[in-house]
């Protein structure tokens, strides 16, 4: 089995055949986390549906000094993994194809939610992300779109954009895929040296420790996670306990309901993010 590679919006439109369609959006450098998204999409649309995987390294969501130029580009390997996971079509446009007039003057604004946590650390990142997601949703025209829960704030913002702007698509979150030792799969993991990778395990250990302390309430969750990170190798950007719907911080000790414990840190020169879901009852 092979996945059809298309490079232009016209080719993509010609490939439309009326079948129920699901999309998985990626920046390439695929791994088993992406494969899980494709498998979830395939299960949803069934054998009679079509799964489209997009591969596009979006310059709008990279800030000055970030890794746009060195972000891994592995299209040949991506095509193999996409096909093995069950994708029918891989849409891998160039920057000129997506932004034919240069950087777009009209963009999606992420609003207040996009200014918190990841947005505070990477100004403009979420505006660029939502702009390309909106374009790709229009171009691929899916009934469902699948995104990883590891990028929790991104997922929340896409859901909000779809709701606020009436996109006719269902957004589905897929649980984070981890290595056996707990490290969340990420395309940026390939940047890690052996020592960096060992240090990166502090992130998932901290999250799991916080989750295990949830019976003690929000303060206990934060304290347990902070204790693991204290003195560990990663340079922590933030550790936050938030409402997964809008990424507002959870401060009340009597909070009840679903929450997300999220962390971002630099390990060596590589910035990693991770999160776990937990519930207070």
C-alpha positions in Angstrom: 0.0 0.0 0.0 1.2 3.5 -0.8 -0.1 7.0 -0.1 -0.6 9.4 -3.0 1.6 12.4 -2.7 0.1 15.7 -3.9 1.9 19.0 -3.9 -0.7 21.6 -5.0 -4.2 22.7 -4.0 -5.4 21.8 -7.5 -4.0 18.3 -7.2 -5.7 18.0 -3.8 -9.0 19.1 -5.2 -8.8 16.6 -8.1 -8.2 13.9 -5.5 -11.5 14.6 -3.8 -13.9 11.8 -4.6 -16.8 12.4 -2.3 -15.8 9.9 0.4 -15.9 10.8 4.1 -12.6 12.5 4.8 -10.4 12.9 7.9 -7.3 15.0 8.1 -4.1 14.7 10.2 -2.0 17.9 10.1 1.8 17.6 10.7 5.0 19.4 10.1 6.6 16.1 9.0 9.4 14.2 10.7 6.8 11.7 11.5 6.9 9.2 14.4 4.6 6.8 16.1 2.6 9.6 17.7 1.6 10.8 14.2 0.9 7.2 13.2 -1.5 6.9 16.1 -3.3 10.0 14.8 -3.6 8.4 11.3 -4.8 5.1 12.8 -7.5 7.0 14.8 -8.5 8.8 11.6 -8.7 5.6 9.6 -10.8 3.9 12.3 -13.2 6.9 12.3 -13.8 7.0 8.5 -13.6 3.3 7.9 -12.4 1.4 4.8 -14.7 3.5 2.6 -13.4 6.9 3.8 -10.2 8.8 3.0 -7.4 9.9 5.3 -5.4 12.9 4.3 -2.1 13.7 6.1 -0.6 17.1 5.6 3.2 17.8 5.8 4.0 21.5 6.0 6.6 23.3 8.0 4.8 26.5 8.6 7.1 29.6 8.8 4.4 31.7 10.4 4.6 29.8 13.7 8.3 30.1 14.2 9.7 33.1 15.9 13.1 34.8 15.5 15.9 32.4 16.7 13.7 29.3 16.6 14.5 26.2 14.6 12.7 26.8 11.3 15.8 26.2 9.1 16.9 23.1 11.0 13.5 21.6 11.6 13.8 18.0 10.4 12.4 17.4 6.9 12.1 13.7 6.1 9.4 13.4 3.4 10.5 10.1 1.9 10.4 8.4 5.3 7.2 10.3 6.1 5.5 8.8 3.1 6.3 5.3 4.2 5.1 5.8 7.7 1.9 7.5 6.5 1.1 4.7 4.2 1.8 2.0 6.8 -0.5 3.8 9.3 -3.3 3.9 6.8 -3.2 7.4 5.1 -4.6 7.5 1.5 -3.1 10.9 0.6 -0.2 13.1 1.7 -0.5 16.8 0.9 3.0 18.3 1.1 2.8 21.8 -0.4 5.6 24.3 -0.7 5.6 27.6 1.2 4.8 29.4 -2.1 1.8 27.1 -2.6 0.3 27.8 0.8 1.2 31.5 0.8 1.3 32.5 -2.9 1.4 36.2 -2.2 4.1 36.0 0.5 3.3 36.2 4.2 -0.5 36.7 4.5 -1.7 40.2 5.6 -4.9 38.7 7.1 -4.4 36.2 9.8 -6.3 34.4 12.6 -5.7 36.0 16.0 -5.5 33.6 18.9 -6.8 36.1 21.4 -6.2 36.0 25.1 -5.8 32.2 25.3 -3.0 32.5 22.8 -1.1 34.9 25.0 -0.7 32.5 27.9 2.0 29.9 28.6 3.2 28.8 25.1 1.9 32.1 23.7 3.8 34.2 26.3 7.0 32.3 25.5 6.5 32.3 21.7 4.8 35.6 20.8 2.8 35.2 17.5 3.2 31.4 17.5 -0.5 30.6 17.9 -1.6 33.3 15.4 0.6 31.6 12.8 -0.6 28.1 13.8 -4.3 29.0 13.6 -3.8 30.7 10.3 -2.3 27.7 8.6 -4.8 25.3 10.3 -7.6 27.4 8.9 -6.1 27.3 5.4 -5.5 23.6 5.6 -9.0 22.9 6.8 -10.4 24.8 3.9 -8.1 23.0 1.4 -8.6 19.5 2.7 -12.3 19.9 3.6 -12.5 17.1 6.2 -15.4 16.0 8.3 -13.1 15.3 11.2 -9.6 16.5 12.0 -7.2 14.7 14.5 -4.6 16.4 16.7 -2.4 15.1 19.5 -3.1 15.9 23.1 0.6 16.5 23.7 0.1 20.0 22.2 -2.7 20.8 24.7 -2.9 24.5 24.2 -2.8 24.2 20.4 -5.7 21.7 20.6 -7.7 24.0 22.9 -7.2 26.9 20.5 -8.1 24.9 17.4 -11.3 23.8 19.1 -12.1 27.4 20.0 -11.4 28.7 16.5 -13.7 26.0 15.0 -16.4 26.8 17.5 -16.1 30.6 17.2 -15.8 30.7 13.4 -18.3 27.9 12.6 -15.9 25.6 10.8 -17.9 22.5 9.7 -15.5 20.0 11.2 -15.2 17.9 14.3 -11.9 18.2 16.2 -10.7 15.0 17.8 -7.9 14.8 20.4 -5.7 11.7 20.5 -3.8 10.7 23.6 -0.1 11.3 23.8 2.1 8.4 22.7 5.2 7.8 25.0 8.3 5.8 24.9 8.4 2.9 27.4 10.3 5.2 29.9 7.7 7.9 29.7 9.2 10.4 27.3 6.5 11.9 25.1 7.2 11.4 21.4 8.2 14.5 19.5 9.8 15.3 16.2 12.3 17.5 18.2 13.4 14.5 20.3 15.9 13.7 17.5 17.8 16.8 18.5 18.5 15.3 22.0 21.9 13.9 22.9 22.1 10.8 25.0 22.6 13.0 28.1 19.8 15.4 27.0 17.4 12.5 26.6 18.1 11.2 30.1 17.5 14.7 31.5 14.3 15.1 29.5 12.7 12.2 31.5 12.3 14.6 34.4 9.4 16.2 32.6 7.2 13.1 32.4 8.3 12.0 35.9 7.2 15.4 37.3 3.9 15.2 35.5 3.2 11.7 36.7 4.1 12.7 40.2 1.7 15.6 40.1 -1.1 13.4 38.8 -0.5 10.8 41.5 -0.8 13.6 44.1 -4.2 14.8 42.9 -6.1 13.5 45.9 -4.4 16.3 47.9 -5.8 19.0 45.7 -4.2 21.5 43.2 -1.5 22.7 45.6 -0.3 19.1 46.2 -0.2 18.4 42.5 2.0 21.4 41.8 4.2 20.7 44.8 4.8 17.1 43.8 5.7 18.1 40.2 8.0 20.9 41.3 9.8 18.6 43.7 10.8 16.3 40.8 11.9 19.2 38.6 13.9 21.0 41.4 17.6 20.4 40.7 16.9 18.3 37.6 18.6 19.1 34.3 15.8 20.8 32.3 15.5 24.6 32.4 11.8 25.0 33.2 9.9 27.7 31.3 6.6 27.0 33.0 4.8 24.3 35.1 1.1 25.1 35.1 -2.1 23.5 36.3 -4.9 24.7 33.9 -8.4 24.3 32.7 -7.9 22.3 29.4 -10.7 24.3 27.7 -9.1 27.7 27.9 -5.8 27.4 29.7 -6.7 29.6 32.6 -4.8 28.7 35.7 -6.4 26.6 38.5 -5.9 28.3 41.8 -8.8 27.3 44.0 -8.1 24.4 46.3 -11.8 23.4 46.1 -11.6 23.1 42.3 -13.5 20.1 40.9 -13.4 18.8 37.4 -10.9 18.1 34.6 -7.5 19.7 34.6 -4.3 19.7 32.7 -0.8 19.7 34.2 1.5 21.2 31.6 5.2 21.8 31.4 7.7 23.4 29.0 11.4 23.3 29.4 14.7 23.5 27.5 16.8 20.4 27.6 20.2 21.3 26.2 19.2 23.6 23.3 15.9 21.8 22.6 12.6 23.1 23.9 10.1 20.4 24.9 6.5 20.5 26.1 4.4 17.8 27.7 1.2 17.5 29.8 -1.0 15.0 31.6 -4.8 15.1 32.2 -6.1 14.7 35.7 -9.4 15.0 37.4 -10.3 16.5 40.8 -13.4 15.0 42.4 
